[in-house]
Amino acid sequence: HVHYVVTEYGRVMLFGRSTADRARLLISIAAPQFREQLERAAYELHLLV
């Protein structure tokens, strides 16, 4: 189980979070040039509503 993810853009705690929250948190610490694309993909996969 993954509790924390750390990138050069930040760190997030995923433990105990919903799938939608995890998706939002991971997008928030992705490289800025990919965040919009990742958010669109998350909506298409119904991870975000």
trRosetta pair geometry for C-beta under 8 A, 3 or more apart (Angstrom, degrees):
i j d omega theta_ij theta_ji phi_ij phi_ji
1 15 7.0 74 148 -107 116 92
2 5 6.5 26 169 -57 127 92
2 14 5.5 18 108 62 97 137
2 15 7.6 -148 106 -64 49 75
3 13 6.4 -23 163 -150 72 78
3 14 6.5 179 -170 53 20 79
3 15 4.3 -3 -130 -42 73 121
4 11 6.2 4 -174 -177 107 104
4 12 6.9 165 -149 85 62 43
4 13 5.5 -32 -95 -103 77 61
4 14 7.0 176 -90 12 22 84
4 15 7.8 -30 -46 -14 58 101
5 11 6.9 177 89 -149 46 60
5 12 5.6 -3 54 55 90 89
5 14 6.3 49 -7 -25 102 121
5 25 7.8 126 46 128 118 107
5 26 6.5 18 69 -107 158 83
5 29 6.7 161 107 74 105 148
6 10 7.7 -128 -143 119 57 35
6 11 4.3 -11 -105 -103 80 98
6 29 7.8 -105 -146 176 26 150
7 10 6.4 13 59 50 84 52
7 11 7.6 173 24 -80 55 52
7 29 4.8 140 35 153 117 105
7 30 7.2 54 51 -98 171 28
7 31 7.9 -114 159 -52 142 64
9 28 8.0 -170 127 135 115 54
9 29 4.7 156 90 -163 99 59
9 30 6.8 -29 55 73 153 13
9 31 6.6 -172 -37 -89 142 38
9 32 7.3 170 -118 -40 141 76
10 28 6.7 -49 67 125 148 90
10 29 4.1 -122 65 -111 97 101
11 29 6.9 93 -70 -113 14 151
12 25 4.1 140 -169 172 155 115
12 26 6.9 -125 51 -71 152 46
12 28 6.8 108 -68 69 135 112
12 29 5.7 -139 -17 -17 111 137
13 17 7.6 140 112 -30 69 122
13 25 8.0 -89 58 -165 40 155
14 17 5.4 -96 -164 31 50 123
14 22 5.1 54 -144 -120 105 98
14 25 6.4 -176 -91 84 79 147
14 26 7.7 29 -89 -56 122 94
17 21 4.0 -123 -179 95 109 125
17 22 5.0 142 101 -58 120 78
17 25 6.8 1 159 -4 171 142
18 21 4.6 96 52 8 78 103
18 22 6.9 -139 94 -6 41 86
19 22 5.6 -53 -148 35 31 113
19 23 6.4 34 154 -21 64 103
19 47 5.9 -115 141 -148 104 86
20 23 5.7 -52 -150 33 32 112
20 24 6.5 30 153 -16 65 105
20 47 6.0 159 -100 161 59 66
20 48 5.6 116 -141 -99 94 58
20 49 7.3 -52 -112 10 138 82
21 24 5.7 -56 -148 38 33 110
21 25 6.1 31 155 -18 67 109
22 25 5.8 -57 -144 39 29 110
22 26 6.2 27 159 -17 65 108
23 26 6.0 -58 -146 38 27 107
23 27 6.3 27 156 -18 63 108
23 42 4.6 127 177 -138 135 134
23 47 4.3 121 -63 143 160 129
23 48 5.9 -132 98 -50 142 96
24 27 5.8 -57 -148 37 29 111
24 28 6.4 33 153 -26 63 107
24 42 7.9 140 -64 163 54 167
24 48 6.9 108 -63 -96 89 119
25 28 5.6 -54 -151 29 31 116
25 29 7.1 5 159 0 63 105
26 29 6.5 -72 -153 45 32 93
26 30 6.6 50 148 -45 67 100
26 38 7.7 -126 111 169 93 142
27 30 5.5 -41 -149 7 37 121
27 35 5.5 98 178 -144 89 80
27 38 4.8 178 -116 109 96 126
27 39 5.6 84 -150 -70 153 78
27 42 6.7 -70 -57 -25 134 147
28 35 7.6 59 -97 -128 27 122
30 34 5.1 -95 149 83 122 109
30 35 5.3 157 75 -82 111 72
30 38 5.6 100 30 -5 171 161
31 34 4.9 65 70 16 90 108
31 35 7.5 -144 89 -36 44 80
32 35 5.8 -34 -148 -6 38 118
34 37 5.3 -66 -161 49 59 112
34 38 5.5 59 144 -26 87 108
35 38 5.7 -58 -144 39 29 111
35 39 6.2 31 158 -21 65 106
36 39 5.7 -54 -148 34 30 112
36 40 6.6 31 154 -18 64 103
37 40 5.9 -52 -150 34 31 111
37 41 6.4 30 152 -17 64 107
38 41 5.6 -55 -147 38 33 112
38 42 6.3 37 153 -23 66 104
39 42 5.6 -51 -148 33 32 113
39 43 6.7 32 153 -17 64 102
39 48 7.1 -26 -161 30 71 160
40 43 5.8 -56 -154 35 33 110
40 44 6.4 31 151 -18 67 107
41 44 5.6 -54 -146 38 34 113
41 45 6.2 22 157 -9 67 110
42 45 6.0 -62 -144 46 28 103
42 47 4.3 -80 -165 65 82 117
42 48 4.6 53 129 0 109 111
43 46 7.5 30 -179 -79 34 30
43 47 7.5 -82 -64 50 22 74
43 48 5.1 -53 -81 70 64 101
43 49 7.7 127 -131 -93 76 27
46 49 7.1 23 -156 -73 67 86
